[in-house]
Amino acid sequence: MIRDGSLILAGVLVVLATGCTQNPRGSGGESAPGPENLPGASSAGGAIRAKPSYQNAQQLSDSVQTGMPQRVVEAMFGPPDKAGYKIYGRAAGTPWRALVWEWVFQDVNPPRVLSIVFQEDGSGAWRVNHGDWPE
């Protein structure tokens, strides 16, 4: 999924520079909020891009890189169709909470889903951990 996409990345940076902003996060406890409280799950304010076609999303997904901020991913693909939290790493003994975003593409048969998993960094920002196109 992750390949060199300098041209696409440059386009994303232009979009960000023209006013795309991350939604503010509340400073609440550790309880899992409902979908309306997921970081960046709503796009009130800010110039968020509409979801691309499946073909364009495949090309854009090649430029997604580990550590990329959540707001950059949202600028690339638009708000997710599904968002939620999941715990990873239980079997390894070091569980961590992930934010999982999914985009469902109905313009291809059968429909396909792009899933991107974010991990919270030390400053409270969500950054790409991994992503894929599950079968």
DOZA-178704 format. One record per atom (N, C-alpha, C): residue number from 0; atom name; x, z, y. Coordinates in Angstrom, 3 decimals. Atoms other than C-alpha are relative to their C-alpha. Last residue first. Example, Ala and Ser with C-alpha at 12.3 -4.5 7.8 and 13.67 -1.06 7.14 Angstrom:
% residues 2
1:N:-0.820:-0.060:-1.190
1:CA:13.670:7.140:-1.060
1:C:-0.770:0.730:1.090
0:N:0.890:0.000:-1.190
0:CA:12.300:7.800:-4.500
0:C:0.900:0.000:1.200
This chain:
% residues 135
134:N:0.826:0.985:0.723
134:CA:-10.656:0.905:-8.948
134:C:-1.369:0.540:-0.297
133:N:0.341:-0.319:1.391
133:CA:-9.093:3.141:-6.309
133:C:-0.907:-1.067:-0.619
132:N:1.250:0.718:0.249
132:CA:-7.674:1.399:-3.203
132:C:-0.400:0.289:-1.446
131:N:0.064:1.054:1.009
131:CA:-4.950:3.800:-2.137
131:C:-1.380:-0.661:-0.010
130:N:1.250:0.744:-0.026
130:CA:-3.699:6.380:0.320
130:C:0.009:-1.064:-1.075
129:N:0.016:1.197:0.843
129:CA:-1.008:8.991:0.705
129:C:-1.352:-0.684:0.135
128:N:-0.788:-0.398:1.155
128:CA:0.040:11.987:2.796
128:C:0.105:-1.181:-0.961
127:N:0.181:0.679:1.287
127:CA:-1.128:10.634:6.138
127:C:0.951:0.586:-1.042
126:N:-0.876:1.155:0.179
126:CA:-0.968:13.202:8.946
126:C:-0.172:-0.575:-1.400
125:N:0.156:0.596:1.323
125:CA:-3.496:15.755:10.236
125:C:0.826:-1.277:-0.062
124:N:0.380:1.420:-0.006
124:CA:-2.323:17.779:13.239
124:C:-0.097:-0.496:-1.440
123:N:1.447:0.140:0.120
123:CA:-2.364:21.592:13.100
123:C:-0.496:-1.435:0.042
122:N:0.614:-0.135:-1.323
122:CA:1.167:22.074:14.450
122:C:-1.516:-0.146:-0.034
121:N:-0.171:-1.337:-0.565
121:CA:2.721:22.812:11.051
121:C:-0.660:0.212:1.346
120:N:-1.390:-0.378:-0.254
120:CA:1.335:19.616:9.532
120:C:0.040:1.380:0.651
119:N:-0.189:-0.635:-1.304
119:CA:-2.098:19.199:7.952
119:C:1.461:0.394:0.173
118:N:-0.464:-1.366:0.172
118:CA:-2.177:16.746:5.062
118:C:0.262:0.569:1.385
117:N:-0.797:-0.585:-1.079
117:CA:-4.223:13.557:5.136
117:C:0.395:1.423:-0.368
116:N:-0.087:-1.455:0.093
116:CA:-5.501:11.526:2.176
116:C:0.958:0.492:1.086
115:N:-1.235:-0.494:-0.610
115:CA:-6.590:7.928:2.719
115:C:-0.072:1.524:0.044
114:N:-0.062:-1.455:-0.096
114:CA:-9.148:6.249:0.454
114:C:1.348:0.400:0.581
113:N:-1.335:-0.408:-0.419
113:CA:-10.081:2.583:0.807
113:C:-0.048:1.506:0.186
112:N:-0.168:-1.206:-0.812
112:CA:-13.184:1.707:-1.187
112:C:1.476:0.196:0.319
111:N:-1.282:-0.690:0.185
111:CA:-14.275:-1.624:-2.635
111:C:0.086:1.158:0.988
110:N:-0.502:-0.716:-1.180
110:CA:-17.736:-3.188:-3.087
110:C:1.288:0.755:-0.344
109:N:0.717:-1.239:-0.300
109:CA:-18.043:-5.463:-6.137
109:C:0.582:0.680:1.240
108:N:0.783:-0.340:1.184
108:CA:-18.318:-7.981:-4.591
108:C:0.930:0.136:-1.194
107:N:-0.668:0.543:1.179
107:CA:-16.739:-7.973:-1.139
107:C:-0.803:0.466:-1.215
106:N:-0.130:1.443:-0.197
106:CA:-18.391:-7.439:2.270
106:C:0.811:-0.666:-1.108
105:N:1.109:0.673:0.679
105:CA:-19.624:-3.979:1.219
105:C:0.123:-1.518:0.088
104:N:0.088:1.389:-0.454
104:CA:-16.360:-2.246:2.135
104:C:-1.013:-0.735:-0.858
103:N:0.626:0.813:1.038
103:CA:-16.599:1.541:1.813
103:C:-0.202:-1.399:0.566
102:N:0.729:1.107:-0.611
102:CA:-14.148:3.500:3.980
102:C:-0.527:-0.857:-1.140
101:N:0.287:1.205:0.784
101:CA:-12.993:6.859:2.706
101:C:-0.794:-0.990:0.831
100:N:0.874:0.962:-0.666
100:CA:-11.296:9.797:4.424
100:C:-0.178:-1.201:-0.903
99:N:0.092:1.306:0.651
99:CA:-9.844:12.775:2.572
99:C:-1.023:-0.847:0.753
98:N:1.139:0.658:-0.624
98:CA:-8.628:15.866:4.451
98:C:-0.019:-1.407:-0.580
97:N:-0.114:1.361:-0.510
97:CA:-6.313:17.791:2.178
97:C:-1.298:-0.403:0.680
96:N:1.274:0.604:-0.390
96:CA:-5.950:21.494:1.525
96:C:0.252:-1.360:0.629
95:N:0.107:0.272:-1.424
95:CA:-2.804:22.579:-0.315
95:C:-1.315:-0.730:0.266
94:N:1.159:0.747:-0.514
94:CA:-2.212:24.157:-3.696
94:C:0.052:-0.173:1.510
93:N:-0.068:-0.065:-1.466
93:CA:1.314:25.145:-4.728
93:C:-1.160:-0.797:0.594
92:N:-0.154:-1.370:-0.474
92:CA:1.178:26.025:-8.428
92:C:0.130:0.155:1.503
91:N:-1.415:-0.220:-0.306
91:CA:1.824:22.501:-9.685
91:C:0.256:1.408:0.521
90:N:-0.741:0.009:1.265
90:CA:-1.596:22.368:-11.359
90:C:1.487:0.282:0.220
89:N:0.303:-1.216:0.773
89:CA:-3.279:23.410:-8.101
89:C:0.837:0.076:-1.275
88:N:-1.152:-0.800:0.384
88:CA:-1.455:20.726:-6.091
88:C:-0.281:1.255:-0.790
87:N:-0.993:0.662:0.843
87:CA:-4.388:19.155:-4.231
87:C:1.056:1.029:-0.392
86:N:-1.212:-0.773:0.267
86:CA:-7.509:20.816:-2.800
86:C:0.878:-0.779:-0.971
85:N:-0.300:-0.097:1.424
85:CA:-10.101:18.489:-1.301
85:C:1.272:0.821:-0.143
84:N:-1.220:-0.698:0.364
84:CA:-11.784:18.332:2.110
84:C:0.137:0.045:-1.519
83:N:0.144:-1.321:0.599
83:CA:-14.317:15.768:3.194
83:C:1.353:0.598:-0.309
82:N:-1.112:-0.890:-0.321
82:CA:-14.961:12.485:4.922
82:C:-0.255:1.353:-0.644
81:N:0.097:-1.304:0.670
81:CA:-17.107:9.473:4.066
81:C:1.226:0.815:0.386
80:N:1.371:-0.059:0.503
80:CA:-17.783:6.260:6.010
80:C:-0.268:1.339:-0.686
79:N:0.230:0.152:1.438
79:CA:-14.581:6.805:7.993
79:C:-1.486:0.025:-0.339
78:N:0.376:-1.272:0.622
78:CA:-14.392:6.171:11.756
78:C:-0.279:-0.205:-1.493
77:N:1.238:-0.548:-0.528
77:CA:-12.608:2.949:12.674
77:C:-0.318:1.318:-0.680
76:N:1.132:0.241:0.895
76:CA:-10.008:1.299:10.458
76:C:-1.353:0.441:0.547
75:N:-0.147:1.176:0.855
75:CA:-6.900:0.893:12.649
75:C:-1.293:-0.364:-0.730
74:N:-0.073:1.172:-0.880
74:CA:-7.728:3.288:15.485
74:C:0.075:-1.289:-0.816
73:N:1.352:0.234:-0.509
73:CA:-8.834:5.861:12.903
73:C:-0.021:-1.203:0.941
72:N:0.790:0.543:1.110
72:CA:-5.477:5.512:11.134
72:C:-1.423:-0.308:0.471
71:N:-0.471:1.371:0.182
71:CA:-3.651:5.998:14.434
71:C:-0.805:-0.676:-1.107
70:N:0.587:0.819:-1.064
70:CA:-5.767:9.081:15.246
70:C:0.428:-1.465:-0.118
69:N:1.405:0.310:0.285
69:CA:-4.901:10.642:11.870
69:C:-0.584:-0.947:1.055
68:N:1.063:-0.894:-0.494
68:CA:-1.177:10.582:12.615
68:C:-1.410:-0.532:-0.306
67:N:0.719:0.618:-1.117
67:CA:1.184:8.556:10.359
67:C:-1.138:0.932:0.452
66:N:-0.313:-0.675:-1.251
66:CA:3.325:10.871:8.192
66:C:-0.710:-0.560:1.216
65:N:0.001:-1.450:0.126
65:CA:3.295:8.563:5.168
65:C:0.442:0.614:1.328
64:N:-1.223:-0.643:0.477
64:CA:2.798:4.993:6.324
64:C:-0.180:1.510:-0.071
63:N:0.202:-1.448:-0.017
63:CA:-0.202:2.705:6.734
63:C:1.234:0.652:-0.624
62:N:-0.808:-0.599:-1.060
62:CA:1.103:-0.823:7.410
62:C:-0.212:1.518:0.128
61:N:-1.420:0.168:0.303
61:CA:-0.076:-2.298:4.097
61:C:0.890:0.657:1.050
60:N:-0.406:-1.120:0.851
60:CA:-3.514:-0.825:4.770
60:C:1.474:-0.096:-0.391
59:N:-0.326:-1.171:-0.810
59:CA:-3.911:-3.247:7.685
59:C:0.528:1.145:-0.857
58:N:-1.227:0.296:-0.749
58:CA:-3.702:-6.272:5.370
58:C:0.432:1.212:0.831
57:N:-1.092:0.085:0.976
57:CA:-6.252:-4.826:2.947
57:C:1.328:-0.242:0.713
56:N:-0.362:-1.369:0.363
56:CA:-8.452:-3.803:5.886
56:C:1.126:0.013:-1.026
55:N:-0.841:-0.544:-1.076
55:CA:-8.394:-7.377:7.191
55:C:0.461:1.424:-0.323
54:N:-1.248:0.762:-0.017
54:CA:-9.672:-8.710:3.856
54:C:0.950:0.534:1.076
53:N:-0.806:-0.396:1.151
53:CA:-12.271:-5.956:3.559
53:C:1.358:-0.697:0.025
52:N:0.464:0.585:1.256
52:CA:-13.567:-6.645:7.062
52:C:0.920:0.479:-1.123
51:N:-0.359:1.400:0.229
51:CA:-12.567:-4.238:9.832
51:C:-0.642:-0.530:-1.289
50:N:-0.607:0.215:1.311
50:CA:-14.459:-1.022:10.689
50:C:0.304:-1.482:-0.196
49:N:0.985:0.141:1.075
49:CA:-15.155:-0.830:14.414
49:C:0.740:-0.273:-1.303
48:N:0.243:1.335:0.518
48:CA:-12.328:0.357:16.663
48:C:-1.062:0.018:-1.089
47:N:-0.246:0.110:1.429
47:CA:-12.494:3.700:18.422
47:C:-0.431:-1.378:-0.475
46:N:0.265:1.378:0.393
46:CA:-12.202:3.652:22.208
46:C:0.368:-0.197:-1.462
45:N:-1.136:0.741:0.555
45:CA:-12.445:7.343:23.024
45:C:-0.413:-1.386:-0.457
44:N:-1.076:0.198:-0.962
44:CA:-15.594:9.419:23.480
44:C:1.133:-0.776:-0.641
43:N:0.530:-0.169:-1.343
43:CA:-17.714:10.585:20.562
43:C:1.155:-0.077:0.993
42:N:-0.790:0.746:-0.980
42:CA:-16.144:9.171:17.428
42:C:-0.606:0.075:1.389
41:N:0.913:0.672:-0.927
41:CA:-17.203:11.590:14.754
41:C:0.829:-0.667:1.082
40:N:1.065:0.652:0.756
40:CA:-15.134:12.482:11.690
40:C:-1.040:-0.657:0.901
39:N:0.070:1.429:-0.266
39:CA:-12.025:13.131:13.808
39:C:-1.144:-0.718:-0.681
38:N:-0.836:0.527:-1.082
38:CA:-11.419:16.534:12.243
38:C:-0.124:-1.510:0.124
37:N:-1.270:0.483:0.513
37:CA:-14.372:17.448:10.036
37:C:0.811:-0.606:1.133
36:N:-1.125:-0.726:-0.576
36:CA:-17.035:19.428:11.878
36:C:1.356:-0.458:-0.524
35:N:0.003:0.189:-1.442
35:CA:-20.006:17.101:11.334
35:C:1.184:0.691:0.670
34:N:-0.502:1.307:-0.406
34:CA:-19.138:16.859:7.643
34:C:0.053:-0.194:1.512
33:N:0.835:1.102:0.451
33:CA:-19.633:20.616:7.155
33:C:0.539:-1.308:0.536
32:N:1.144:0.356:-0.832
32:CA:-16.788:23.013:7.743
32:C:-0.818:-1.118:-0.631
31:N:0.134:1.458:-0.084
31:CA:-14.567:24.417:4.975
31:C:-1.242:-0.346:0.810
30:N:1.118:0.491:0.798
30:CA:-13.889:28.060:5.731
30:C:-0.153:-1.492:0.222
29:N:-0.409:0.877:1.077
29:CA:-10.381:28.694:7.047
29:C:-1.158:-0.496:-0.845
28:N:-0.608:-0.602:1.173
28:CA:-11.397:30.138:10.375
28:C:0.324:-1.042:-1.050
27:N:0.828:-0.886:0.797
27:CA:-12.059:28.310:13.618
27:C:0.774:0.578:-1.157
26:N:-0.925:-0.890:0.684
26:CA:-9.942:26.800:16.325
26:C:-0.798:1.038:-0.751
25:N:0.259:-1.397:-0.295
25:CA:-12.080:23.827:17.297
25:C:1.013:0.854:-0.730
24:N:0.343:-0.849:1.134
24:CA:-10.539:20.432:17.082
24:C:-0.277:1.398:0.499
23:N:-0.533:-1.352:-0.028
23:CA:-10.585:17.919:19.947
23:C:-0.470:0.784:-1.224
22:N:1.014:-0.967:-0.390
22:CA:-11.321:14.318:18.975
22:C:0.600:1.396:0.000
21:N:0.469:-0.787:1.129
21:CA:-8.247:12.147:18.870
21:C:-1.030:0.986:0.519
20:N:-0.415:-1.390:0.045
20:CA:-7.915:9.647:21.664
20:C:-0.558:0.674:-1.223
19:N:0.512:-0.635:1.203
19:CA:-7.934:5.868:21.898
19:C:0.515:1.430:-0.043
18:N:1.001:-1.038:-0.168
18:CA:-7.341:4.909:25.512
18:C:-0.577:0.609:-1.247
17:N:1.109:0.361:-0.884
17:CA:-5.430:1.695:25.974
17:C:-1.150:1.002:-0.044
16:N:-0.407:-0.107:-1.396
16:CA:-2.140:3.052:24.614
16:C:-1.138:-0.309:0.962
15:N:-0.140:-1.407:-0.373
15:CA:-3.724:3.638:21.242
15:C:0.338:0.171:1.471
14:N:1.344:-0.592:0.000
14:CA:-4.915:0.042:20.980
14:C:0.074:1.450:0.427
13:N:0.656:0.511:-1.202
13:CA:-1.451:-1.194:22.000
13:C:-1.395:0.601:0.111
12:N:-0.540:-0.754:-1.127
12:CA:0.096:1.061:19.347
12:C:-0.613:-0.451:1.320
11:N:0.612:-1.326:0.033
11:CA:-2.219:-0.434:16.749
11:C:0.491:0.827:1.178
10:N:1.383:0.138:-0.466
10:CA:-1.136:-3.933:17.740
10:C:-0.714:1.339:0.045
9:N:-0.080:0.215:-1.444
9:CA:2.542:-2.968:17.384
9:C:-1.401:-0.129:0.597
8:N:-0.290:-1.291:-0.614
8:CA:1.782:-1.547:13.941
8:C:0.093:-0.119:1.513
7:N:1.236:-0.783:0.045
7:CA:0.151:-4.824:12.938
7:C:0.216:1.342:0.679
6:N:0.954:0.620:-0.912
6:CA:3.162:-6.821:14.069
6:C:-1.295:0.804:0.054
5:N:-0.382:-0.234:-1.396
5:CA:5.652:-4.453:12.455
5:C:-1.017:-0.554:0.979
4:N:1.026:0.719:-0.750
4:CA:3.904:-4.443:9.098
4:C:0.225:0.183:1.482
3:N:-0.376:0.206:-1.400
3:CA:6.608:-3.411:6.647
3:C:-1.066:-0.839:0.684
2:N:-1.009:1.048:-0.165
2:CA:4.879:-2.287:3.472
2:C:0.326:-0.120:1.475
1:N:-0.801:-0.147:-1.201
1:CA:2.817:0.730:2.403
1:C:1.112:-1.043:-0.023
0:N:0.817:0.000:-1.191
0:CA:0.000:0.000:0.000
0:C:0.858:0.000:1.252
